[in-house]
Amino acid sequence: MIQRRASRDLADRILGLALALSLTLPALAGCDEARKQECDSLLAAMAPLEQGTPSAETVDAVSKQVVGLALHDQPLGVYSKNYRATLDVLSRTLKLKAGGQAPDGTEDVINQNLREARTDRADVARYCSK
């Protein structure tokens, strides 16, 4: 009698676990697809800054495009926020340089922020490849 009850309890637990997994796995697959779409959108928005030295207008356009993304994945949201902060500094520095009154070291600040923006994109690509 005790053995039957124990085996029935075990069978019930196994069935419960199977049911939970059957409901959870499709939801996780949906999350992966949504994350992949967000990754693709963010990486595409970041792409114009990968080559050469962009204009302030290009940087501003990329920043606006990144702001317009509805990112629900928390790490992508953090990457996006940090990337926009880098773009803000880069845009302001490029505008300062274009104004003709740029102090010494302006070019170094531009290069540093471009490196940071490109590193941010590489970090997002690495995160999205997981």
C-alpha positions as protocol buffer text, in pm:
chain_id: "A"
residue {
  index: 1
  type: MET
  ca { x: 0 y: 0 z: 0 }
}
residue {
  index: 2
  type: ILE
  ca { x: 279 y: 243 z: 94 }
}
residue {
  index: 3
  type: GLN
  ca { x: 476 y: 143 z: -215 }
}
residue {
  index: 4
  type: ARG
  ca { x: 176 y: 205 z: -441 }
}
residue {
  index: 5
  type: ARG
  ca { x: 120 y: 549 z: -289 }
}
residue {
  index: 6
  type: ALA
  ca { x: 491 y: 636 z: -323 }
}
residue {
  index: 7
  type: SER
  ca { x: 499 y: 523 z: -686 }
}
residue {
  index: 8
  type: ARG
  ca { x: 173 y: 713 z: -756 }
}
residue {
  index: 9
  type: ASP
  ca { x: 322 y: 1028 z: -595 }
}
residue {
  index: 10
  type: LEU
  ca { x: 635 y: 986 z: -805 }
}
residue {
  index: 11
  type: ALA
  ca { x: 430 y: 940 z: -1120 }
}
residue {
  index: 12
  type: ASP
  ca { x: 228 y: 1252 z: -1038 }
}
residue {
  index: 13
  type: ARG
  ca { x: 547 y: 1451 z: -984 }
}
residue {
  index: 14
  type: ILE
  ca { x: 693 y: 1332 z: -1313 }
}
residue {
  index: 15
  type: LEU
  ca { x: 375 y: 1422 z: -1498 }
}
residue {
  index: 16
  type: GLY
  ca { x: 369 y: 1764 z: -1329 }
}
residue {
  index: 17
  type: LEU
  ca { x: 729 y: 1826 z: -1426 }
}
residue {
  index: 18
  type: ALA
  ca { x: 662 y: 1716 z: -1785 }
}
residue {
  index: 19
  type: LEU
  ca { x: 363 y: 1950 z: -1803 }
}
residue {
  index: 20
  type: ALA
  ca { x: 565 y: 2241 z: -1663 }
}
residue {
  index: 21
  type: LEU
  ca { x: 843 y: 2180 z: -1913 }
}
residue {
  index: 22
  type: SER
  ca { x: 600 y: 2153 z: -2203 }
}
residue {
  index: 23
  type: LEU
  ca { x: 459 y: 2494 z: -2111 }
}
residue {
  index: 24
  type: THR
  ca { x: 793 y: 2660 z: -2034 }
}
residue {
  index: 25
  type: LEU
  ca { x: 1006 y: 2551 z: -2330 }
}
residue {
  index: 26
  type: PRO
  ca { x: 793 y: 2720 z: -2600 }
}
residue {
  index: 27
  type: ALA
  ca { x: 793 y: 3041 z: -2396 }
}
residue {
  index: 28
  type: LEU
  ca { x: 1172 y: 3029 z: -2370 }
}
residue {
  index: 29
  type: ALA
  ca { x: 1200 y: 2973 z: -2744 }
}
residue {
  index: 30
  type: GLY
  ca { x: 982 y: 3281 z: -2795 }
}
residue {
  index: 31
  type: CYS
  ca { x: 1210 y: 3481 z: -2567 }
}
residue {
  index: 32
  type: ASP
  ca { x: 1511 y: 3371 z: -2768 }
}
residue {
  index: 33
  type: GLU
  ca { x: 1345 y: 3484 z: -3089 }
}
residue {
  index: 34
  type: ALA
  ca { x: 1249 y: 3821 z: -2940 }
}
residue {
  index: 35
  type: ARG
  ca { x: 1603 y: 3867 z: -2806 }
}
residue {
  index: 36
  type: LYS
  ca { x: 1748 y: 3779 z: -3147 }
}
residue {
  index: 37
  type: GLN
  ca { x: 1527 y: 4041 z: -3313 }
}
residue {
  index: 38
  type: GLU
  ca { x: 1633 y: 4303 z: -3056 }
}
residue {
  index: 39
  type: CYS
  ca { x: 1998 y: 4208 z: -3107 }
}
residue {
  index: 40
  type: ASP
  ca { x: 1966 y: 4237 z: -3483 }
}
residue {
  index: 41
  type: SER
  ca { x: 1796 y: 4577 z: -3453 }
}
residue {
  index: 42
  type: LEU
  ca { x: 2057 y: 4717 z: -3214 }
}
residue {
  index: 43
  type: LEU
  ca { x: 2351 y: 4587 z: -3414 }
}
residue {
  index: 44
  type: ALA
  ca { x: 2204 y: 4727 z: -3737 }
}
residue {
  index: 45
  type: ALA
  ca { x: 2157 y: 5067 z: -3572 }
}
residue {
  index: 46
  type: MET
  ca { x: 2521 y: 5062 z: -3455 }
}
residue {
  index: 47
  type: ALA
  ca { x: 2665 y: 4964 z: -3795 }
}
residue {
  index: 48
  type: PRO
  ca { x: 2712 y: 5313 z: -3950 }
}
residue {
  index: 49
  type: LEU
  ca { x: 2986 y: 5400 z: -3700 }
}
residue {
  index: 50
  type: GLU
  ca { x: 3207 y: 5102 z: -3780 }
}
residue {
  index: 51
  type: GLN
  ca { x: 3420 y: 5268 z: -4048 }
}
residue {
  index: 52
  type: GLY
  ca { x: 3615 y: 5592 z: -4053 }
}
residue {
  index: 53
  type: THR
  ca { x: 3531 y: 5907 z: -3860 }
}
residue {
  index: 54
  type: PRO
  ca { x: 3162 y: 5991 z: -3885 }
}
residue {
  index: 55
  type: SER
  ca { x: 3008 y: 6337 z: -3885 }
}
residue {
  index: 56
  type: ALA
  ca { x: 2818 y: 6468 z: -3585 }
}
residue {
  index: 57
  type: GLU
  ca { x: 2499 y: 6433 z: -3790 }
}
residue {
  index: 58
  type: THR
  ca { x: 2566 y: 6064 z: -3849 }
}
residue {
  index: 59
  type: VAL
  ca { x: 2634 y: 6010 z: -3479 }
}
residue {
  index: 60
  type: ASP
  ca { x: 2313 y: 6194 z: -3388 }
}
residue {
  index: 61
  type: ALA
  ca { x: 2115 y: 5985 z: -3639 }
}
residue {
  index: 62
  type: VAL
  ca { x: 2254 y: 5661 z: -3493 }
}
residue {
  index: 63
  type: SER
  ca { x: 2175 y: 5782 z: -3141 }
}
residue {
  index: 64
  type: LYS
  ca { x: 1815 y: 5863 z: -3239 }
}
residue {
  index: 65
  type: GLN
  ca { x: 1779 y: 5523 z: -3399 }
}
residue {
  index: 66
  type: VAL
  ca { x: 1907 y: 5349 z: -3083 }
}
residue {
  index: 67
  type: VAL
  ca { x: 1675 y: 5558 z: -2863 }
}
residue {
  index: 68
  type: GLY
  ca { x: 1383 y: 5451 z: -3081 }
}
residue {
  index: 69
  type: LEU
  ca { x: 1440 y: 5081 z: -3017 }
}
residue {
  index: 70
  type: ALA
  ca { x: 1206 y: 4917 z: -2768 }
}
residue {
  index: 71
  type: LEU
  ca { x: 1453 y: 4686 z: -2592 }
}
residue {
  index: 72
  type: HIS
  ca { x: 1299 y: 4450 z: -2338 }
}
residue {
  index: 73
  type: ASP
  ca { x: 1613 y: 4244 z: -2281 }
}
residue {
  index: 74
  type: GLN
  ca { x: 1776 y: 4401 z: -1974 }
}
residue {
  index: 75
  type: PRO
  ca { x: 2143 y: 4359 z: -2074 }
}
residue {
  index: 76
  type: LEU
  ca { x: 2068 y: 4503 z: -2418 }
}
residue {
  index: 77
  type: GLY
  ca { x: 1900 y: 4798 z: -2247 }
}
residue {
  index: 78
  type: VAL
  ca { x: 2215 y: 4860 z: -2042 }
}
residue {
  index: 79
  type: TYR
  ca { x: 2437 y: 4829 z: -2348 }
}
residue {
  index: 80
  type: SER
  ca { x: 2209 y: 5073 z: -2530 }
}
residue {
  index: 81
  type: LYS
  ca { x: 2219 y: 5327 z: -2246 }
}
residue {
  index: 82
  type: ASN
  ca { x: 2599 y: 5316 z: -2223 }
}
residue {
  index: 83
  type: TYR
  ca { x: 2631 y: 5336 z: -2601 }
}
residue {
  index: 84
  type: ARG
  ca { x: 2409 y: 5645 z: -2616 }
}
residue {
  index: 85
  type: ALA
  ca { x: 2621 y: 5813 z: -2347 }
}
residue {
  index: 86
  type: THR
  ca { x: 2933 y: 5750 z: -2556 }
}
residue {
  index: 87
  type: LEU
  ca { x: 2756 y: 5881 z: -2867 }
}
residue {
  index: 88
  type: ASP
  ca { x: 2653 y: 6197 z: -2682 }
}
residue {
  index: 89
  type: VAL
  ca { x: 3015 y: 6277 z: -2594 }
}
residue {
  index: 90
  type: LEU
  ca { x: 3129 y: 6187 z: -2945 }
}
residue {
  index: 91
  type: SER
  ca { x: 2866 y: 6407 z: -3108 }
}
residue {
  index: 92
  type: ARG
  ca { x: 2946 y: 6707 z: -2890 }
}
residue {
  index: 93
  type: THR
  ca { x: 3318 y: 6668 z: -2953 }
}
residue {
  index: 94
  type: LEU
  ca { x: 3268 y: 6640 z: -3329 }
}
residue {
  index: 95
  type: LYS
  ca { x: 3053 y: 6955 z: -3324 }
}
residue {
  index: 96
  type: LEU
  ca { x: 3321 y: 7135 z: -3123 }
}
residue {
  index: 97
  type: LYS
  ca { x: 3583 y: 7033 z: -3379 }
}
residue {
  index: 98
  type: ALA
  ca { x: 3362 y: 7142 z: -3670 }
}
residue {
  index: 99
  type: GLY
  ca { x: 3311 y: 7482 z: -3503 }
}
residue {
  index: 100
  type: GLY
  ca { x: 3678 y: 7566 z: -3550 }
}
residue {
  index: 101
  type: GLN
  ca { x: 3747 y: 7646 z: -3184 }
}
residue {
  index: 102
  type: ALA
  ca { x: 3851 y: 7296 z: -3077 }
}
residue {
  index: 103
  type: PRO
  ca { x: 4112 y: 7281 z: -2799 }
}
residue {
  index: 104
  type: ASP
  ca { x: 4417 y: 7058 z: -2811 }
}
residue {
  index: 105
  type: GLY
  ca { x: 4330 y: 6693 z: -2755 }
}
residue {
  index: 106
  type: THR
  ca { x: 3994 y: 6711 z: -2932 }
}
residue {
  index: 107
  type: GLU
  ca { x: 4103 y: 6457 z: -3191 }
}
residue {
  index: 108
  type: ASP
  ca { x: 4218 y: 6223 z: -2911 }
}
residue {
  index: 109
  type: VAL
  ca { x: 3876 y: 6248 z: -2745 }
}
residue {
  index: 110
  type: ILE
  ca { x: 3706 y: 6171 z: -3077 }
}
residue {
  index: 111
  type: ASN
  ca { x: 3928 y: 5867 z: -3135 }
}
residue {
  index: 112
  type: GLN
  ca { x: 3878 y: 5743 z: -2780 }
}
residue {
  index: 113
  type: ASN
  ca { x: 3499 y: 5767 z: -2805 }
}
residue {
  index: 114
  type: LEU
  ca { x: 3498 y: 5600 z: -3145 }
}
residue {
  index: 115
  type: ARG
  ca { x: 3699 y: 5312 z: -2995 }
}
residue {
  index: 116
  type: GLU
  ca { x: 3450 y: 5291 z: -2706 }
}
residue {
  index: 117
  type: ALA
  ca { x: 3152 y: 5291 z: -2944 }
}
residue {
  index: 118
  type: ARG
  ca { x: 3309 y: 5016 z: -3152 }
}
residue {
  index: 119
  type: THR
  ca { x: 3394 y: 4817 z: -2840 }
}
residue {
  index: 120
  type: ASP
  ca { x: 3032 y: 4854 z: -2727 }
}
residue {
  index: 121
  type: ARG
  ca { x: 2919 y: 4711 z: -3060 }
}
residue {
  index: 122
  type: ALA
  ca { x: 3162 y: 4420 z: -3025 }
}
residue {
  index: 123
  type: ASP
  ca { x: 3031 y: 4356 z: -2672 }
}
residue {
  index: 124
  type: VAL
  ca { x: 2671 y: 4353 z: -2798 }
}
residue {
  index: 125
  type: ALA
  ca { x: 2767 y: 4116 z: -3081 }
}
residue {
  index: 126
  type: ARG
  ca { x: 2938 y: 3884 z: -2832 }
}
residue {
  index: 127
  type: TYR
  ca { x: 2635 y: 3892 z: -2599 }
}
residue {
  index: 128
  type: CYS
  ca { x: 2399 y: 3826 z: -2888 }
}
residue {
  index: 129
  type: SER
  ca { x: 2602 y: 3529 z: -3009 }
}
residue {
  index: 130
  type: LYS
  ca { x: 2525 y: 3336 z: -2688 }
}
